[in-house]
Amino acid sequence: MPVPTGLILAIIVFVAVAFLILTALLQVGQAGSPTGQGCNLFCVVKDYIGRCPPGGC
């Protein structure tokens, strides 16, 4: 059973967008860290503003 080309393209676009969003979240988290050391990625995802608790996660 052939896989539709549209489905493949949709998956590629979804993965690319998700990667860009994660990268942006990580950068915002690093910029918003009070210690300047950056955030744990999971903390950044939980706190969409990108602020971190003192001392990291």
PQR file of N, CA, C, O and H, with PARSE charges and radii, in Angstrom:
ATOM      1  N   MET A   1       0.852  -1.198   0.000 -0.4000 1.5000
ATOM      2  CA  MET A   1       0.000   0.000   0.000 -0.0000 2.0000
ATOM      3  C   MET A   1       0.882   1.240   0.000  0.5500 1.7000
ATOM      4  O   MET A   1       1.631   1.461   0.951 -0.5500 1.4000
ATOM      5  N   PRO A   2       0.807   2.046  -1.041 -0.5600 1.5000
ATOM      6  CA  PRO A   2       1.684   3.226  -1.125  0.2800 2.0000
ATOM      7  C   PRO A   2       1.313   4.294  -0.101  0.5500 1.7000
ATOM      8  O   PRO A   2       0.141   4.493   0.217 -0.5500 1.4000
ATOM      9  N   VAL A   3       2.325   4.968   0.401 -0.4000 1.5000
ATOM     10  CA  VAL A   3       2.095   6.046   1.369 -0.0000 2.0000
ATOM     11  C   VAL A   3       1.858   7.339   0.600  0.5500 1.7000
ATOM     12  O   VAL A   3       2.640   7.671  -0.291 -0.5500 1.4000
ATOM     13  H   VAL A   3       3.278   4.807   0.143  0.4000 1.0000
ATOM     14  N   PRO A   4       0.794   8.081   0.923 -0.5600 1.5000
ATOM     15  CA  PRO A   4       0.533   9.335   0.210  0.2800 2.0000
ATOM     16  C   PRO A   4       1.648  10.352   0.430  0.5500 1.7000
ATOM     17  O   PRO A   4       2.165  10.494   1.539 -0.5500 1.4000
ATOM     18  N   THR A   5       2.011  11.056  -0.640 -0.4000 1.5000
ATOM     19  CA  THR A   5       3.084  12.050  -0.542 -0.0000 2.0000
ATOM     20  C   THR A   5       2.718  13.161   0.428  0.5500 1.7000
ATOM     21  O   THR A   5       3.580  13.666   1.148 -0.5500 1.4000
ATOM     22  H   THR A   5       1.591  10.941  -1.540  0.4000 1.0000
ATOM     23  N   GLY A   6       1.453  13.542   0.455 -0.4000 1.5000
ATOM     24  CA  GLY A   6       1.010  14.607   1.357 -0.0000 2.0000
ATOM     25  C   GLY A   6       1.272  14.262   2.812  0.5500 1.7000
ATOM     26  O   GLY A   6       1.629  15.131   3.607 -0.5500 1.4000
ATOM     27  H   GLY A   6       0.753  13.131  -0.130  0.4000 1.0000
ATOM     28  N   LEU A   7       1.097  12.997   3.160 -0.4000 1.5000
ATOM     29  CA  LEU A   7       1.320  12.571   4.543 -0.0000 2.0000
ATOM     30  C   LEU A   7       2.791  12.710   4.907  0.5500 1.7000
ATOM     31  O   LEU A   7       3.120  13.172   6.000 -0.5500 1.4000
ATOM     32  H   LEU A   7       0.807  12.290   2.514  0.4000 1.0000
ATOM     33  N   ILE A   8       3.675  12.314   4.000 -0.4000 1.5000
ATOM     34  CA  ILE A   8       5.115  12.427   4.244 -0.0000 2.0000
ATOM     35  C   ILE A   8       5.500  13.895   4.423  0.5500 1.7000
ATOM     36  O   ILE A   8       6.242  14.240   5.343 -0.5500 1.4000
ATOM     37  H   ILE A   8       3.408  11.939   3.113  0.4000 1.0000
ATOM     38  N   LEU A   9       4.998  14.749   3.547 -0.4000 1.5000
ATOM     39  CA  LEU A   9       5.306  16.178   3.656 -0.0000 2.0000
ATOM     40  C   LEU A   9       4.783  16.754   4.964  0.5500 1.7000
ATOM     41  O   LEU A   9       5.461  17.564   5.596 -0.5500 1.4000
ATOM     42  H   LEU A   9       4.396  14.469   2.799  0.4000 1.0000
ATOM     43  N   ALA A  10       3.594  16.350   5.374 -0.4000 1.5000
ATOM     44  CA  ALA A  10       3.018  16.853   6.620 -0.0000 2.0000
ATOM     45  C   ALA A  10       3.882  16.453   7.814  0.5500 1.7000
ATOM     46  O   ALA A  10       4.090  17.252   8.727 -0.5500 1.4000
ATOM     47  H   ALA A  10       3.043  15.692   4.861  0.4000 1.0000
ATOM     48  N   ILE A  11       4.381  15.224   7.809 -0.4000 1.5000
ATOM     49  CA  ILE A  11       5.231  14.756   8.906 -0.0000 2.0000
ATOM     50  C   ILE A  11       6.535  15.553   8.939  0.5500 1.7000
ATOM     51  O   ILE A  11       6.988  15.956  10.010 -0.5500 1.4000
ATOM     52  H   ILE A  11       4.212  14.574   7.067  0.4000 1.0000
ATOM     53  N   ILE A  12       7.134  15.778   7.778 -0.4000 1.5000
ATOM     54  CA  ILE A  12       8.392  16.528   7.717 -0.0000 2.0000
ATOM     55  C   ILE A  12       8.190  17.948   8.240  0.5500 1.7000
ATOM     56  O   ILE A  12       8.997  18.447   9.025 -0.5500 1.4000
ATOM     57  H   ILE A  12       6.766  15.450   6.908  0.4000 1.0000
ATOM     58  N   VAL A  13       7.110  18.595   7.802 -0.4000 1.5000
ATOM     59  CA  VAL A  13       6.836  19.966   8.251 -0.0000 2.0000
ATOM     60  C   VAL A  13       6.589  19.992   9.756  0.5500 1.7000
ATOM     61  O   VAL A  13       7.083  20.880  10.451 -0.5500 1.4000
ATOM     62  H   VAL A  13       6.455  18.190   7.165  0.4000 1.0000
ATOM     63  N   PHE A  14       5.826  19.023  10.262 -0.4000 1.5000
ATOM     64  CA  PHE A  14       5.527  18.977  11.694 -0.0000 2.0000
ATOM     65  C   PHE A  14       6.800  18.831  12.517  0.5500 1.7000
ATOM     66  O   PHE A  14       6.970  19.520  13.522 -0.5500 1.4000
ATOM     67  H   PHE A  14       5.425  18.302   9.697  0.4000 1.0000
ATOM     68  N   VAL A  15       7.689  17.945  12.103 -0.4000 1.5000
ATOM     69  CA  VAL A  15       8.942  17.730  12.829 -0.0000 2.0000
ATOM     70  C   VAL A  15       9.798  18.994  12.796  0.5500 1.7000
ATOM     71  O   VAL A  15      10.390  19.371  13.807 -0.5500 1.4000
ATOM     72  H   VAL A  15       7.551  17.385  11.286  0.4000 1.0000
ATOM     73  N   ALA A  16       9.863  19.647  11.635 -0.4000 1.5000
ATOM     74  CA  ALA A  16      10.672  20.863  11.515 -0.0000 2.0000
ATOM     75  C   ALA A  16      10.135  21.970  12.416  0.5500 1.7000
ATOM     76  O   ALA A  16      10.905  22.652  13.093 -0.5500 1.4000
ATOM     77  H   ALA A  16       9.382  19.341  10.814  0.4000 1.0000
ATOM     78  N   VAL A  17       8.818  22.149  12.424 -0.4000 1.5000
ATOM     79  CA  VAL A  17       8.216  23.196  13.261 -0.0000 2.0000
ATOM     80  C   VAL A  17       8.430  22.886  14.740  0.5500 1.7000
ATOM     81  O   VAL A  17       8.758  23.779  15.521 -0.5500 1.4000
ATOM     82  H   VAL A  17       8.192  21.595  11.874  0.4000 1.0000
ATOM     83  N   ALA A  18       8.246  21.629  15.126 -0.4000 1.5000
ATOM     84  CA  ALA A  18       8.448  21.243  16.521 -0.0000 2.0000
ATOM     85  C   ALA A  18       9.893  21.502  16.946  0.5500 1.7000
ATOM     86  O   ALA A  18      10.138  21.963  18.061 -0.5500 1.4000
ATOM     87  H   ALA A  18       7.980  20.903  14.492  0.4000 1.0000
ATOM     88  N   PHE A  19      10.842  21.210  16.069 -0.4000 1.5000
ATOM     89  CA  PHE A  19      12.250  21.436  16.384 -0.0000 2.0000
ATOM     90  C   PHE A  19      12.523  22.926  16.572  0.5500 1.7000
ATOM     91  O   PHE A  19      13.238  23.315  17.495 -0.5500 1.4000
ATOM     92  H   PHE A  19      10.643  20.835  15.164  0.4000 1.0000
ATOM     93  N   LEU A  20      11.958  23.759  15.700 -0.4000 1.5000
ATOM     94  CA  LEU A  20      12.159  25.208  15.812 -0.0000 2.0000
ATOM     95  C   LEU A  20      11.560  25.744  17.108  0.5500 1.7000
ATOM     96  O   LEU A  20      12.157  26.599  17.761 -0.5500 1.4000
ATOM     97  H   LEU A  20      11.378  23.443  14.949  0.4000 1.0000
ATOM     98  N   ILE A  21      10.387  25.245  17.481 -0.4000 1.5000
ATOM     99  CA  ILE A  21       9.746  25.706  18.717 -0.0000 2.0000
ATOM    100  C   ILE A  21      10.589  25.314  19.926  0.5500 1.7000
ATOM    101  O   ILE A  21      10.791  26.126  20.829 -0.5500 1.4000
ATOM    102  H   ILE A  21       9.902  24.550  16.950  0.4000 1.0000
ATOM    103  N   LEU A  22      11.079  24.083  19.949 -0.4000 1.5000
ATOM    104  CA  LEU A  22      11.912  23.642  21.070 -0.0000 2.0000
ATOM    105  C   LEU A  22      13.187  24.464  21.153  0.5500 1.7000
ATOM    106  O   LEU A  22      13.616  24.831  22.246 -0.5500 1.4000
ATOM    107  H   LEU A  22      10.915  23.424  19.216  0.4000 1.0000
ATOM    108  N   THR A  23      13.799  24.759  20.008 -0.4000 1.5000
ATOM    109  CA  THR A  23      15.016  25.567  19.998 -0.0000 2.0000
ATOM    110  C   THR A  23      14.735  26.960  20.541  0.5500 1.7000
ATOM    111  O   THR A  23      15.513  27.488  21.336 -0.5500 1.4000
ATOM    112  H   THR A  23      13.451  24.461  19.119  0.4000 1.0000
ATOM    113  N   ALA A  24      13.620  27.559  20.113 -0.4000 1.5000
ATOM    114  CA  ALA A  24      13.263  28.896  20.588 -0.0000 2.0000
ATOM    115  C   ALA A  24      12.997  28.881  22.088  0.5500 1.7000
ATOM    116  O   ALA A  24      13.417  29.793  22.799 -0.5500 1.4000
ATOM    117  H   ALA A  24      12.988  27.129  19.468  0.4000 1.0000
ATOM    118  N   LEU A  25      12.305  27.858  22.575 -0.4000 1.5000
ATOM    119  CA  LEU A  25      12.034  27.760  24.009 -0.0000 2.0000
ATOM    120  C   LEU A  25      13.334  27.653  24.793  0.5500 1.7000
ATOM    121  O   LEU A  25      13.479  28.278  25.844 -0.5500 1.4000
ATOM    122  H   LEU A  25      11.964  27.117  21.997  0.4000 1.0000
ATOM    123  N   LEU A  26      14.269  26.874  24.294 -0.4000 1.5000
ATOM    124  CA  LEU A  26      15.533  26.694  24.996 -0.0000 2.0000
ATOM    125  C   LEU A  26      16.300  28.009  25.057  0.5500 1.7000
ATOM    126  O   LEU A  26      16.887  28.333  26.089 -0.5500 1.4000
ATOM    127  H   LEU A  26      14.151  26.366  23.440  0.4000 1.0000
ATOM    128  N   GLN A  27      16.302  28.775  23.957 -0.4000 1.5000
ATOM    129  CA  GLN A  27      17.008  30.053  23.930 -0.0000 2.0000
ATOM    130  C   GLN A  27      16.359  31.053  24.876  0.5500 1.7000
ATOM    131  O   GLN A  27      17.058  31.780  25.581 -0.5500 1.4000
ATOM    132  H   GLN A  27      15.825  28.512  23.118  0.4000 1.0000
ATOM    133  N   VAL A  28      15.027  31.098  24.898 -0.4000 1.5000
ATOM    134  CA  VAL A  28      14.325  32.004  25.807 -0.0000 2.0000
ATOM    135  C   VAL A  28      14.637  31.634  27.252  0.5500 1.7000
ATOM    136  O   VAL A  28      14.839  32.508  28.095 -0.5500 1.4000
ATOM    137  H   VAL A  28      14.459  30.507  24.325  0.4000 1.0000
ATOM    138  N   GLY A  29      14.675  30.343  27.528 -0.4000 1.5000
ATOM    139  CA  GLY A  29      14.968  29.884  28.878 -0.0000 2.0000
ATOM    140  C   GLY A  29      16.359  30.300  29.321  0.5500 1.7000
ATOM    141  O   GLY A  29      16.547  30.706  30.468 -0.5500 1.4000
ATOM    142  H   GLY A  29      14.511  29.633  26.843  0.4000 1.0000
ATOM    143  N   GLN A  30      17.336  30.207  28.429 -0.4000 1.5000
ATOM    144  CA  GLN A  30      18.696  30.592  28.773 -0.0000 2.0000
ATOM    145  C   GLN A  30      18.778  32.092  29.019  0.5500 1.7000
ATOM    146  O   GLN A  30      19.481  32.540  29.925 -0.5500 1.4000
ATOM    147  H   GLN A  30      17.184  29.878  27.497  0.4000 1.0000
ATOM    148  N   ALA A  31      18.051  32.880  28.202 -0.4000 1.5000
ATOM    149  CA  ALA A  31      18.087  34.328  28.357 -0.0000 2.0000
ATOM    150  C   ALA A  31      17.383  34.753  29.642  0.5500 1.7000
ATOM    151  O   ALA A  31      17.754  35.756  30.250 -0.5500 1.4000
ATOM    152  H   ALA A  31      17.480  32.516  27.466  0.4000 1.0000
ATOM    153  N   GLY A  32      16.360  33.988  30.060 -0.4000 1.5000
ATOM    154  CA  GLY A  32      15.564  34.382  31.217 -0.0000 2.0000
ATOM    155  C   GLY A  32      16.071  33.816  32.529  0.5500 1.7000
ATOM    156  O   GLY A  32      15.442  34.018  33.568 -0.5500 1.4000
ATOM    157  H   GLY A  32      16.059  33.172  29.566  0.4000 1.0000
ATOM    158  N   SER A  33      17.195  33.111  32.505 -0.4000 1.5000
ATOM    159  CA  SER A  33      17.693  32.481  33.720 -0.0000 2.0000
ATOM    160  C   SER A  33      18.329  33.512  34.640  0.5500 1.7000
ATOM    161  O   SER A  33      19.193  34.270  34.200 -0.5500 1.4000
ATOM    162  H   SER A  33      17.705  32.947  31.661  0.4000 1.0000
ATOM    163  N   PRO A  34      17.924  33.561  35.913 -0.5600 1.5000
ATOM    164  CA  PRO A  34      18.507  34.533  36.844  0.2800 2.0000
ATOM    165  C   PRO A  34      20.001  34.311  37.049  0.5500 1.7000
ATOM    166  O   PRO A  34      20.743  35.264  37.285 -0.5500 1.4000
ATOM    167  N   THR A  35      20.449  33.050  36.960 -0.4000 1.5000
ATOM    168  CA  THR A  35      21.853  32.752  37.199 -0.0000 2.0000
ATOM    169  C   THR A  35      22.676  32.909  35.934  0.5500 1.7000
ATOM    170  O   THR A  35      23.905  32.919  35.993 -0.5500 1.4000
ATOM    171  H   THR A  35      19.846  32.275  36.768  0.4000 1.0000
ATOM    172  N   GLY A  36      22.007  33.034  34.774 -0.4000 1.5000
ATOM    173  CA  GLY A  36      22.712  33.162  33.510 -0.0000 2.0000
ATOM    174  C   GLY A  36      23.264  31.849  33.002  0.5500 1.7000
ATOM    175  O   GLY A  36      23.994  31.830  32.010 -0.5500 1.4000
ATOM    176  H   GLY A  36      21.008  33.026  34.725  0.4000 1.0000
ATOM    177  N   GLN A  37      22.931  30.748  33.662 -0.4000 1.5000
ATOM    178  CA  GLN A  37      23.463  29.449  33.261 -0.0000 2.0000
ATOM    179  C   GLN A  37      22.519  28.705  32.332  0.5500 1.7000
ATOM    180  O   GLN A  37      22.843  27.616  31.859 -0.5500 1.4000
ATOM    181  H   GLN A  37      22.338  30.764  34.468  0.4000 1.0000
ATOM    182  N   GLY A  38      21.352  29.284  32.067 -0.4000 1.5000
ATOM    183  CA  GLY A  38      20.392  28.581  31.218 -0.0000 2.0000
ATOM    184  C   GLY A  38      19.500  27.681  32.044  0.5500 1.7000
ATOM    185  O   GLY A  38      19.737  27.478  33.234 -0.5500 1.4000
ATOM    186  H   GLY A  38      21.088  30.168  32.452  0.4000 1.0000
ATOM    187  N   CYS A  39      18.477  27.146  31.412 -0.4000 1.5000
ATOM    188  CA  CYS A  39      17.481  26.342  32.108 -0.0000 2.0000
ATOM    189  C   CYS A  39      17.528  24.906  31.629  0.5500 1.7000
ATOM    190  O   CYS A  39      18.014  24.603  30.539 -0.5500 1.4000
ATOM    191  H   CYS A  39      18.284  27.312  30.445  0.4000 1.0000
ATOM    192  N   ASN A  40      17.017  24.047  32.461 -0.4000 1.5000
ATOM    193  CA  ASN A  40      16.717  22.694  32.038 -0.0000 2.0000
ATOM    194  C   ASN A  40      15.586  22.777  31.025  0.5500 1.7000
ATOM    195  O   ASN A  40      14.615  23.500  31.248 -0.5500 1.4000
ATOM    196  H   ASN A  40      16.623  24.293  33.346  0.4000 1.0000
ATOM    197  N   LEU A  41      15.692  22.056  29.922 -0.4000 1.5000
ATOM    198  CA  LEU A  41      14.688  22.132  28.858 -0.0000 2.0000
ATOM    199  C   LEU A  41      13.296  21.810  29.385  0.5500 1.7000
ATOM    200  O   LEU A  41      12.317  22.424  28.962 -0.5500 1.4000
ATOM    201  H   LEU A  41      16.481  21.469  29.741  0.4000 1.0000
ATOM    202  N   PHE A  42      13.198  20.852  30.305 -0.4000 1.5000
ATOM    203  CA  PHE A  42      11.892  20.483  30.842 -0.0000 2.0000
ATOM    204  C   PHE A  42      11.296  21.637  31.632  0.5500 1.7000
ATOM    205  O   PHE A  42      10.082  21.837  31.602 -0.5500 1.4000
ATOM    206  H   PHE A  42      13.993  20.353  30.648  0.4000 1.0000
ATOM    207  N   CYS A  43      12.130  22.405  32.345 -0.4000 1.5000
ATOM    208  CA  CYS A  43      11.628  23.571  33.074 -0.0000 2.0000
ATOM    209  C   CYS A  43      11.110  24.609  32.098  0.5500 1.7000
ATOM    210  O   CYS A  43      10.082  25.238  32.345 -0.5500 1.4000
ATOM    211  H   CYS A  43      13.117  22.242  32.369  0.4000 1.0000
ATOM    212  N   VAL A  44      11.814  24.792  30.994 -0.4000 1.5000
ATOM    213  CA  VAL A  44      11.399  25.779  30.000 -0.0000 2.0000
ATOM    214  C   VAL A  44      10.048  25.393  29.421  0.5500 1.7000
ATOM    215  O   VAL A  44       9.181  26.247  29.233 -0.5500 1.4000
ATOM    216  H   VAL A  44      12.650  24.280  30.793  0.4000 1.0000
ATOM    217  N   VAL A  45       9.866  24.106  29.136 -0.4000 1.5000
ATOM    218  CA  VAL A  45       8.604  23.654  28.558 -0.0000 2.0000
ATOM    219  C   VAL A  45       7.471  23.832  29.563  0.5500 1.7000
ATOM    220  O   VAL A  45       6.366  24.224  29.189 -0.5500 1.4000
ATOM    221  H   VAL A  45      10.570  23.412  29.288  0.4000 1.0000
ATOM    222  N   LYS A  46       7.740  23.544  30.841 -0.4000 1.5000
ATOM    223  CA  LYS A  46       6.695  23.689  31.852 -0.0000 2.0000
ATOM    224  C   LYS A  46       6.349  25.158  32.066  0.5500 1.7000
ATOM    225  O   LYS A  46       5.183  25.496  32.272 -0.5500 1.4000
ATOM    226  H   LYS A  46       8.637  23.225  31.145  0.4000 1.0000
ATOM    227  N   ASP A  47       7.354  26.037  32.020 -0.4000 1.5000
ATOM    228  CA  ASP A  47       7.122  27.468  32.229 -0.0000 2.0000
ATOM    229  C   ASP A  47       7.288  28.163  30.888  0.5500 1.7000
ATOM    230  O   ASP A  47       8.410  28.445  30.469 -0.5500 1.4000
ATOM    231  H   ASP A  47       8.302  25.762  31.853  0.4000 1.0000
ATOM    232  N   TYR A  48       6.175  28.443  30.210 -0.4000 1.5000
ATOM    233  CA  TYR A  48       6.234  28.917  28.832 -0.0000 2.0000
ATOM    234  C   TYR A  48       6.882  30.286  28.723  0.5500 1.7000
ATOM    235  O   TYR A  48       7.367  30.647  27.651 -0.5500 1.4000
ATOM    236  H   TYR A  48       5.264  28.213  30.551  0.4000 1.0000
ATOM    237  N   ILE A  49       6.903  31.059  29.806 -0.4000 1.5000
ATOM    238  CA  ILE A  49       7.540  32.373  29.756 -0.0000 2.0000
ATOM    239  C   ILE A  49       9.056  32.200  29.690  0.5500 1.7000
ATOM    240  O   ILE A  49       9.759  33.072  29.181 -0.5500 1.4000
ATOM    241  H   ILE A  49       6.509  30.765  30.677  0.4000 1.0000
ATOM    242  N   GLY A  50       9.553  31.093  30.196 -0.4000 1.5000
ATOM    243  CA  GLY A  50      10.977  30.811  30.122 -0.0000 2.0000
ATOM    244  C   GLY A  50      11.739  31.218  31.365  0.5500 1.7000
ATOM    245  O   GLY A  50      12.967  31.145  31.383 -0.5500 1.4000
ATOM    246  H   GLY A  50       8.982  30.384  30.610  0.4000 1.0000
ATOM    247  N   ARG A  51      11.030  31.651  32.420 -0.4000 1.5000
ATOM    248  CA  ARG A  51      11.728  31.998  33.657 -0.0000 2.0000
ATOM    249  C   ARG A  51      12.100  30.727  34.405  0.5500 1.7000
ATOM    250  O   ARG A  51      11.385  29.728  34.337 -0.5500 1.4000
ATOM    251  H   ARG A  51      10.032  31.710  32.405  0.4000 1.0000
ATOM    252  N   CYS A  52      13.219  30.767  35.116 -0.4000 1.5000
ATOM    253  CA  CYS A  52      13.669  29.597  35.858 -0.0000 2.0000
ATOM    254  C   CYS A  52      13.712  29.925  37.338  0.5500 1.7000
ATOM    255  O   CYS A  52      13.938  31.077  37.707 -0.5500 1.4000
ATOM    256  H   CYS A  52      13.800  31.579  35.171  0.4000 1.0000
ATOM    257  N   PRO A  53      13.500  28.939  38.189 -0.5600 1.5000
ATOM    258  CA  PRO A  53      13.712  29.151  39.620  0.2800 2.0000
ATOM    259  C   PRO A  53      15.189  29.387  39.892  0.5500 1.7000
ATOM    260  O   PRO A  53      16.028  28.921  39.121 -0.5500 1.4000
ATOM    261  N   PRO A  54      15.539  30.097  40.970 -0.5600 1.5000
ATOM    262  CA  PRO A  54      16.958  30.331  41.287  0.2800 2.0000
ATOM    263  C   PRO A  54      17.712  29.013  41.411  0.5500 1.7000
ATOM    264  O   PRO A  54      17.233  28.071  42.044 -0.5500 1.4000
ATOM    265  N   GLY A  55      18.878  28.954  40.812 -0.4000 1.5000
ATOM    266  CA  GLY A  55      19.686  27.750  40.876 -0.0000 2.0000
ATOM    267  C   GLY A  55      19.279  26.699  39.862  0.5500 1.7000
ATOM    268  O   GLY A  55      19.733  25.557  39.939 -0.5500 1.4000
ATOM    269  H   GLY A  55      19.267  29.719  40.298  0.4000 1.0000
ATOM    270  N   GLY A  56      18.435  27.063  38.917 -0.4000 1.5000
ATOM    271  CA  GLY A  56      18.059  26.093  37.893 -0.0000 2.0000
ATOM    272  C   GLY A  56      16.759  25.404  38.226  0.5500 1.7000
ATOM    273  O   GLY A  56      15.865  26.011  38.816 -0.5500 1.4000
ATOM    274  H   GLY A  56      18.066  27.991  38.855  0.4000 1.0000
ATOM    275  N   CYS A  57      16.642  24.144  37.854 -0.4000 1.5000
ATOM    276  CA  CYS A  57      15.373  23.434  37.965 -0.0000 2.0000
ATOM    277  C   CYS A  57      15.121  23.024  39.409  0.5500 1.7000
ATOM    278  O   CYS A  57      14.096  22.411  39.707 -0.5500 1.4000
ATOM    279  H   CYS A  57      17.368  23.651  37.375  0.4000 1.0000
TER
END
